Every structure is written in structure tokens, then in C-alpha cells.
Amino acid sequence: MDQLTPHDQEVGEQGDYAARYLSWTGIGGAISFQGYLPAPEAALFKAAIKALAEDLRVAGDGVGPAQRRADALIALVAKAAVHGLPTGGGLPVAVTLTVPVSEAGRIAGSDPTGYGTRYEDTPAGGSHIDGHPAGDAAVRFGMCCGAVTPVLHDPPEPGSFLARIGAAPIVALAVGRARRLATRAQRTALALRDRGCVIPGCQVGAAYTEPHHVTPWSLDGPTDAQNLVSLCFVHHRQTELGRWKFHTRQPGDTKPDGAYQHAHWWITPPA
């Protein structure tokens, strides 16, 4: 059949490739996922997972084959996160861990063997990984792992332990007219504040947005977090064309006619 009707085989292979997919369902902060890969991709996937799973094998660690394969998959993703995941808006795609200063101090001074590590077993300290509760073990890991961006809620005292660890973002979020483009710290702050493009209904995530000067740089607008807003490429272009307008919200303001209410802005759509 390969000799007589080779095109039939190609049609089948095309259909097989078109059937590829990956999906997952959220379970709290965890996921359950399934998918399908055609033959060449499946071979590459299996070879990579098997090789890394074997590298992770440690005698007597009590880890089963299925768990080891899961560890291998996560190790591959983490390696990509450190060495070259896609970037958008000037920042690599990353997981963000938010930790209150008081919690970071408590965890830093605690014995990790003296209490539970599931978030249900730890005090309700307000630590989160991408919006989901994070326990003490997750916070300790995030403070060490290059694939996670730790952000403290409040500036720690100068000279304290928290000011000395690399996770503490002791950097200015307002640089005025000293820089035209947003700094890395400002982009991280915007990602946490805006969670993506702020135009109502837009689903573009924070990693693929750009900081927009509400008061334009050309009109002496500062490069300060209070003057920056996250927009995707399309809505950034439309805003510069005057189709969307932003006004800072003040306490007690009355909502302007036709405007959308954002946490920090009144957003007026095109007429």
C-alpha cells in the first residue's frame, strides 16, 4: 500500500497530527491533565521523560515510576523557565509568589521540620502562588527557585534579613523622567496589579502586555507605576490612536458616563 497509494498514508498522518491536544482541569492550585501526541512528537516526549526520570532516580527514595515521570516533566518545564521561556512585554513568562513581609520573616526563622508543609496546615498568612494559597514549603522553595518570582508585599526594614535576601524587591517603582521604558521591577508590579490587559473583555495575559504611559512620555509623563497601565499590543495601538482613554480614579469619584471601572482607572471606550 505504501508503494501503490503513498498519498493515503500522508492523509492519515495529517489527520493524526491534527488530533494532537493538551488540556487540563484545575483542582484548587493543582491540575489534572490529558492529551494526545502523534508518533514523532510522542517519541521525542517519551525519550525526554524517560531519560530525565532515570537521571532523577535515587536509591531508596520511595518514589514510584508514575511519580518520577511527573517529576521529570516538571523538571523539563522548570529548566525551560530558567533558560528561555517565551517573553512578552519585556519579561519572561514566570510563576509569581506573593508573600507578606511578616510571613517571610516567620518562615525564614522557622525550623522546616517542625510543622506541616501543606497550606491547610500552616497559618493563614496570605502567601499565594498565582492566586492560590501557598504553604511554608512552597514559600521556602519560591525564595530559592529561579523559575519563581518572589514578591514581598511591603518593603522590609533596611539592613534586616529580608532586605538581604535576593527575593526582596528593594527597587524603585517610580523612576520619573530618568527612564523612558519601564524597569523590570515595574513590569513585575504591573503584572501583579493588572493581571493582563486592562481593557474590559480582553483576555491577553500579563506576559504578553506592554506598559503604557497614561500621561504620554512626550508630554512629560513620568515612568512611574502610577502612570503606567498594562495593555496588549492591539489595545496599546488603539489607545495611542485615542480610541480608549484612561483617567485616574480618586476616592469619592462619580463614575463618568459610559466608563468602565478598573481598580485604578476609569476606562472610557471608543465613542
C-alpha positions in Angstrom: 0.0 0.0 0.0 2.9 2.3 0.7 4.1 1.8 -2.9 0.8 1.9 -4.6 -1.0 4.7 -2.8 1.5 6.7 -0.7 -0.9 9.7 -0.6 -3.3 7.8 1.6 -0.6 7.4 4.2 0.1 11.1 4.2 -3.6 11.9 4.6 -3.7 9.6 7.6 -0.6 11.2 9.1 -2.0 14.7 8.6 -5.2 13.6 10.5 -3.1 12.1 13.2 -1.1 15.3 13.6 -4.4 17.4 13.6 -5.6 15.3 16.5 -2.9 16.5 18.9 -4.1 18.3 22.0 -3.3 19.1 25.6 -5.9 20.0 28.2 -6.2 20.3 31.9 -8.7 20.9 34.7 -8.0 23.0 37.7 -8.3 21.5 41.2 -7.6 24.3 43.6 -4.0 25.1 42.9 -3.3 21.7 41.2 -4.3 20.4 37.8 -5.3 17.1 36.2 -4.4 17.0 32.5 -4.6 14.7 29.5 -3.5 14.9 25.9 -2.6 13.2 22.6 0.7 13.4 20.6 1.3 11.8 17.1 4.1 9.4 16.5 7.2 11.7 16.0 6.3 14.1 18.8 5.3 11.2 21.1 8.7 9.5 20.6 10.5 12.7 21.5 8.3 13.3 24.5 8.8 9.7 25.8 12.6 9.8 25.2 13.0 13.0 27.1 10.8 12.0 30.0 12.4 8.5 30.3 15.9 10.0 30.2 15.3 12.6 32.8 13.3 10.3 35.0 16.3 7.9 35.1 18.6 10.8 36.0 16.3 11.6 38.9 16.4 8.1 40.2 17.8 7.9 43.7 18.1 4.5 45.5 15.7 4.1 48.4 13.8 7.4 47.8 10.4 5.6 47.7 9.3 7.4 44.5 7.3 5.3 42.1 7.6 5.3 38.3 4.5 7.4 37.7 5.6 10.0 40.3 9.1 10.0 38.8 7.7 10.7 35.3 5.7 13.6 36.8 8.9 14.9 38.4 10.7 14.6 35.0 8.0 16.6 33.3 8.1 19.4 35.9 12.0 19.4 35.7 11.8 20.0 31.9 9.4 22.9 32.3 11.4 24.4 35.1 14.6 24.2 33.1 12.8 26.0 30.2 11.5 28.6 32.6 15.1 29.4 33.7 16.8 29.1 30.3 14.3 30.6 27.9 10.5 30.5 28.1 8.8 33.0 25.7 8.8 36.6 26.7 6.2 39.2 26.4 6.2 42.9 27.4 9.9 42.5 28.3 9.5 39.8 31.0 9.9 36.1 30.7 6.8 34.0 31.5 7.1 33.1 35.1 5.3 32.0 38.2 4.8 34.7 40.8 4.8 34.1 44.6 3.5 36.9 46.8 4.4 36.8 50.4 3.6 39.3 53.3 6.8 40.6 54.9 5.7 39.2 58.3 5.2 35.8 56.9 8.5 35.8 55.1 10.3 36.6 58.3 8.4 33.9 60.2 9.2 31.3 57.6 12.9 32.3 57.3 13.3 31.9 61.1 11.4 28.6 61.5 12.7 25.0 61.5 11.2 23.4 58.4 11.0 20.0 60.1 8.8 21.4 63.0 5.5 21.9 61.2 3.4 20.8 58.3 4.1 21.9 54.8 0.6 21.8 53.2 -1.0 25.2 53.1 -4.0 23.8 55.0 -1.6 23.0 57.9 0.0 26.5 58.1 -1.2 29.8 59.5 -3.4 31.8 57.2 -0.6 34.2 56.3 -1.7 35.3 52.9 1.0 33.8 50.7 -0.1 32.9 47.2 1.3 31.3 44.0 -0.6 32.8 41.0 -3.6 33.4 43.2 -3.7 30.1 45.1 -2.8 29.7 48.8 0.9 28.7 49.3 2.2 26.9 52.4 5.5 27.4 54.1 7.3 24.8 52.0 6.1 26.5 48.8 7.4 29.9 50.1 10.8 28.4 51.0 11.0 26.8 47.6 10.0 30.0 45.8 12.6 32.0 47.6 15.3 29.7 46.2 13.9 28.7 42.7 14.9 30.7 39.6 11.6 29.7 37.9 9.6 31.5 40.6 9.5 35.3 41.0 9.0 36.1 44.8 7.5 39.5 45.6 7.1 40.8 49.1 4.0 42.8 49.9 5.8 45.6 51.8 9.4 46.9 51.9 11.4 45.4 54.7 13.5 47.4 57.1 16.9 48.4 55.7 19.6 46.0 56.9 17.2 43.3 58.0 17.3 39.7 56.9 14.6 40.3 54.4 16.5 43.2 52.9 19.5 41.0 52.3 17.8 38.1 50.6 17.6 38.2 46.8 13.9 37.9 46.7 13.2 41.2 48.3 12.3 43.7 45.5 14.1 46.7 47.1 13.9 48.8 43.9 12.1 52.0 42.9 8.7 51.7 41.2 8.9 55.4 40.3 11.8 56.5 38.2 10.3 59.7 36.9 11.9 61.1 33.8 15.2 59.2 34.3 14.0 56.3 32.0 11.5 56.2 29.1 10.8 52.4 29.3 9.5 50.6 32.4 12.0 48.8 34.5 11.9 45.0 35.2 10.6 45.7 38.7 7.9 48.0 37.4 6.8 45.3 34.8 6.6 42.7 37.6 4.5 45.1 39.7 2.2 45.9 36.8 1.7 42.1 36.1 0.6 41.6 39.7 -1.6 44.7 39.8 -3.3 44.5 36.4 -3.2 40.7 35.7 -3.1 41.3 32.0 -4.5 43.8 29.5 -6.9 46.1 31.4 -9.3 46.7 28.5 -12.6 45.2 29.6 -13.2 41.8 28.0 -9.6 41.4 26.7 -8.2 38.0 27.7 -4.5 38.7 26.9 -2.4 37.7 29.9 0.2 39.8 31.7 3.2 38.2 30.0 2.0 39.5 26.6 1.2 43.1 27.6 3.2 46.3 27.3 3.4 49.2 29.8 1.6 52.3 28.5 2.2 55.8 29.8 -1.3 57.2 30.7 0.2 60.7 30.6 2.4 60.3 27.5 6.2 60.4 27.8 6.3 63.0 25.1 4.1 65.3 27.3 6.5 64.9 30.3 4.6 61.8 31.7 6.8 60.0 34.3 7.8 56.4 34.1 6.1 55.6 37.4 3.9 52.7 38.3 1.1 55.1 39.0 1.3 56.4 35.4 1.7 53.0 33.7 -1.0 50.6 32.7 -0.8 47.1 31.1 -2.1 46.9 27.5 -1.8 44.2 24.9 -0.3 45.2 21.5 -3.7 45.8 19.8 -5.2 47.8 22.6 -2.0 49.8 23.1 -2.1 50.8 19.5 -5.8 51.7 19.8 -5.2 53.7 22.9 -2.4 55.7 21.2 -4.9 56.4 18.4 -7.3 57.9 21.0 -9.9 55.1 20.9 -9.5 54.2 24.7 -9.0 56.8 27.4 -7.8 56.5 30.9 -8.4 58.7 34.0 -7.0 58.0 37.4 -9.7 57.1 40.0 -9.9 59.2 43.1 -11.8 58.3 46.3 -15.3 59.5 46.1 -15.3 59.9 42.3 -18.5 59.6 40.4 -18.3 57.1 37.5 -18.2 59.0 34.2 -20.9 58.2 31.7 -20.0 55.1 29.7 -16.8 54.4 31.5 -15.7 51.1 32.9 -14.5 50.9 36.4 -11.0 49.4 37.0 -9.2 49.2 40.3 -7.1 52.2 39.5 -8.6 53.8 36.4 -11.8 55.0 34.7 -11.6 53.5 31.2 -13.6 55.2 28.5 -14.3 53.1 25.4 -14.4 54.3 21.8 -17.4 56.6 21.1 
